[in-house]
């Protein structure tokens, strides 16, 4: 079966590295699944998390699926600041009124970001660990799309609940230290518990976090860790496709 895809964003046709569809077998037929790839490192070719993501996507291809990636590069996306107007718009919605004036424009910008997020059937995040946490650009994006009436609802009796349907998320997180078994030389991993709370709040789940590290240290140590990570990523790719179907 042949598919002719004509994908547009910001009035421009996206390239093969900008948009991703995974074709998977479902009940004997090909099912098209959209995947959003959120890239949170500014280091590009020097980034361990991006290199690991490349391995993950290559493993997806090896499963027999035809892949194009909808990549949201947080360092090139010109994200709006989560400033006073956007916070005011959020609190207006929480108070049960429609944003007006500058709030309305700010709300529409966030709606656009949420629409792209909501359109995905699965999400992959590639991020480094910075100072025990996540890069501020990733936090900024999460803040922008965590909005009442768009990604979550609040009921005084039952509390908070996600609005968007459950979808799997796979996080690739690199770090200079080895956090695979807990703290690294006494240094805490604050990124994992944050993502394990923030992503399900947006309706994502199940959440899988694959840690890549250490990326700094003696070559024999980093090479061994890298080889183990590659093997795990290949296994995770097949499992992730099953969750996304």
N, C-alpha and C positions, 0 to 999 in steps of 0.2 A: 504494500500500500504506500502511496506517495503523498506527502503533505506539502503544500505550498504555503509557507508562512511569510506574512508581510507585517512585521512588527514595527510600530512607531512610538517614539517618546520624544517629547519636546520638539515636535515637528521634524524630527530626523529619524531615518531608519537606523535601528541599532545594529551594530556589528555582531559577529558570532561571539565575541568576548563580552558583549553587553547584555545579551538576553539568553535565557536558558530554558529549554523544554526537555524533559526526560520522557522518552517513549517507553512505556512498560507494558508487558503482557498482562491482561486482566481478562480471565475467562476466555482465553484464546484470541482476544483481539488486542490491538494496540490502544492503550489509553494515554492521553497526553496530560502530563503533570507539569505545572509551572513551578520553578524553583527560584527563590530569591537568594542571591549570594551577597552578604553584607561583608565588605572588606574594611577592616578597621585599622590597618597599619599604614603609615605614611612611607615606609621604607621600601615598598615595592619589591624590586628584584633582590634586595638584601633581607627581606622579611622571612623569618622562619614560619610564621603562621600562613602566609600566602603560599610559600613553597609547599607546605603540608596540604593546603587546600587544592593546589594543582595536582598533587598525588591522589587526593580523594576524588577529584573529578575524573582523572584518568581511570581510576578504578571503577567509577560509575560507567564509563564508556566500555570498559572491558566486560561488563555484565551483558552487553548486547544492546543497550539503549543508545539512541541518537541524542546527543546533548548539545544544547546551546545555553549559555548562562546569563541570566538577568542580574548583572552585577551592579550593586549599589556601593560605589567607592565613596566612603564617607569623607575622604579628604579632597575629593573633586566635586562633590555634589552641591556645594554652596548651601549648606543647611542654614535655614534661618535661625537666628539666636532665639533661645528660649527666654525671652525678655519680658518686660512688664506687660506689653500688649497681649502676648500669648498667655501669660499667667492670668491676666484679667479675663481673657476669653474663656479659659478653662473654668475659672470660678463663676463666671456668668452662667455657663452651662450647668455647673453643679447647683447653682441657685435657681435653676429652672427658667432662665430667660435667655433670649437670643443675643449673641454678641452684636454690638453696634459700633459704628465709627471705625477707629483703628483696630478694635478688637475683631470686627467682622473680617477684615483683610487677613489678620493674623490667623484666625480660625480656618479660613479657606486654605491657607498654606499648609496647615497641619492636616486638614482633610485630604489634601493631595498626597501627602506622604503616607497617610494611613491607607489610602486607596491602593497604592502600590504594594504596601505590606499585605493588605487583605486579599489581593488578587493571587498571591502565591499559595500553592498547595503544600509547600515545605520550605523551610528556611535553613540556610547554612551561614554561620557567622565565623569568620576567621579573624582572630584578635590576639594581640600580644597582652601579656600582663605587665602593667606599668605601676610601679610603686605599690605592689600588692593588690591593685585593683585593675579596672579597665581603662582604656584611653578615653579622654574626655569627649572625643567625637562620638564614640559609641554611646556613652551616657547621654549626650545631647540628642542623638537620634531616638533613643528610648524615651527620653523625656518628651520629645515632640509628638510621638505617636501614642503615648499613654494618655488618652483623652476620654472624658465621659461622653457617652453616647456614640463614640466611634470605636473604641476598643474595650471599654468596660462600662458596667452599669453599677449603680449603688442603690440599695434598698435599706431603709432604716431598720427593717426587721431582720433581713437576711445578710446584709453587708454587701461586699463587692463580688462581682461576677464578670467573667469575660463575655464579650458580645460575639466576637469572631469565632468561627468553628475551630475545633481542635485541629492542629497541624503539627507534624513532627519538626523538631529543630535540632540541628547538629552543630555544636560549637567546637571549633578547633582553637585551642588556646596555647600559645607558646610562652615560655618563660626561661629566663637565664638560669634559674634554679630548678631543682627537681622537686616538684610538688605532687608527684604521683602517689606518695604514701602519707601525705600530710605536710606540715610546715617544712620549709627548707632552711636548715640551720637556724631554726627558731623564728623564721620570718613567716607570717601568716599568709594564706591565700584568701583574700577578701573578695576576689572576682567571682569565684565559683558560687558561694552562697548568694551573692547578689543576683547573678544571672539565673540561678535556680529559683529565685523568688520573682524577679522582674519579668522573665519570659512567660511563665505560666499565667501571670496576671494579664498578659496580652492575649491569652488563649492558646499559646503554643504548648504542645505536649504530645508525645513524651519528649523530654529534653535529654540529650546525650552530650556530654562534655569530654572531649578527647584532649588530654594534656600532652604537649610536646616540650620535652625538656629533660635534662638541662641543655640549653643552647650555647652556654658559655662554660669554659673549663678545658681540661686536657682533651686533646683530639680523640683519644681512645674512648673517653667517657661520652663525649657528645656524639661520636660516630655510632657507638653501641646504642645510645638512646634513640638516635635517628632511625636506625635499622628496625628497632622494635616498634617505633611509631609508624613506620611505613607498613609493616605487617598488620598492625591494628587497624590502620585506616582502610586497607583493602578489605578486611573483614567487615568493618563498619559500613562500608559503601553498600554492600549487598543487603545488609540488615536495614539500612536507611531507606532503600528503594521499597522494601517490603512495607515499611511504616507509611510511606508516602502514597501507596497505591490506594 
